[in-house]
Amino acid sequence: MVPDMAQSFGDDIQLVEVTTDELVRGLPRKQVWVAAATCEQATTLVLAQVPEGWTAALSDAGLEPDEAALLKMQPGEVRELKG
């Protein structure tokens, strides 16, 4: 039996910190993205959505379960958090 998409991506929401190649006062601009995926998959999914040359790393911060539920993300979905 082939696992469904939800099983392959897990049911967690990961925070991913993205460093752009755009400078603000001489420093790279940072973005925070969320990925509905396992820790191992999250950075790869985010990097597939941002311009080449940008970097991504899992954040040390996490989301509370109720915060993650409010995002209503589908397995494998990624999006930038706008603040």
N, C-alpha and C positions, 0 to 999 in steps of 0.2 A: 504494500500500500504506500502511495506517495504522500508525504506529510503535507498538510495544507499550509498556506502562506503564514497564518498566525503562528503555527508551531515553528516554522523555520525562522521567523524573526523574533520569537518570544513575545512576552506580554509586558515588557518593561519600556519605559521612556528614559532615554539617555540625554543628558545635557552635553553639548559639544562646543568647545571654544574654537572659533575660527580666527586666524590672523590673516588679514588681507595684505595686499601689496600697496594699498593706499596709505599715505602718510598724513598724520595730523600732528603738527608741531614736531615733525621729525621722527615720530613714533608710528609703528604700524597700527592701523585701526583694528579693533577687535569686534567680533560679533558673537552672539550666542545662538546656537541652533538646537533644536530638539529632534531626536530620531526615535521612532517607535521600532526599536530593534535591540538585539543583544549588544553587550559592550563590544564584542568582537566585530560586529557589523556596522555600528553607528558611525564611526569616522569615515569608513569607506562610502557609505550612503551619502553623507554630507559632502565629501570631496567630489562626488559625482555631480553635485548641484552647483558648486561654486567654480569661479574661473581657475584655470590652470595656474599654478604658482602659489596659490593660497595654501595654508596649512590648517590642519584640524587635529584636535586632541580632546579626549574625554575630559570633562570638567570634574574637579573634586567635589563640587556641589551636586546636590541631588534634588529631586522633586518629591514632595510629600504625595502619597497615593491620591488624595483628593485633588491636588493641583494637577497631577497627570491626567486624572479622569476628566477634568474640565477642558483639556485640550482636544478630546474626542478624536484622537489620531488612529488611523488604520495601520495595521502591520506593514512595515517597510516605508512608511511616510516620513518625510523630513520637512522641516520648515524653520525659517529664521524667526527668532523671538524679537519683536520690535519693542523697544522700551522707550 
